[in-house]
């Protein structure tokens, strides 16, 4: 049963959080692979954290725009 209040409902917080964490892990991993291919050594942990954090912001904002069914 759905309520019609005139407001669109967003994705539940747990879905947005789960998708954001997956995006962080994927982009950090890909950045590490690219870094290793270019430089020949592993990406430092703090740099992987920066990549993950910068990925999280736009992904979270994008997911806020999706509506729940």
N, C-alpha and C positions, 0 to 999 in steps of 0.2 A: 504494500500500500504506500503511495507517495503523497506527500503533502504539497500542495501548490500554494506557496506563499508569495510568489512573484520574484523570489530570489533564486538564482542558480546555485546549486550546491557544488562545492569543489570536491576533488578527490579526497578521500580520508587521509588524515595525517600519516598513518602507517604506510599507505601506498606511496605517498610522496617521499617519505623518508627512505623506504626501501629502494625505490627507483633512483633516488639521489645517491645513496651509498653504492649502488651498482655502478652508476656513472662515474663516481669518484674512483672506484677500484679499476675500472676499465681504462679510464683516461690516464691514471697514474702508471698503470702497467704499460700502456702504449708509449707514453712519454719516456719510460725507462728503457724500453726496447730501442726507440729512436736514438736516445742519448747514447746507449751502448754501441750502436752501429756507427754513430758519428764520431764519438770520442774514444771508444775502445775500453772504457771502464764504466762501472755502475753509476747510476744516478744517485747522488747523496739523498739520504732520507728526508732532510729538510726541504730539498727541492721537490721531491715527490709529494710532500705535504702541501707545498705551495700550489703545485699543479692540481692536486685534489681539491683544495679549497677554492681555487679560482674556477674550477669546474662546477662545484656545488652551487655557487651563487646563481648563475644563469639557468642551470637545470631546475633548481627549486622555483625560481620565478616562472619558468616555462610551465612547470607542472601545476602551478597555482591557477593557470588559465584553463586547464582541462576540466571539463565538467563530469561529474559522476552520472552514471546511468541509472 
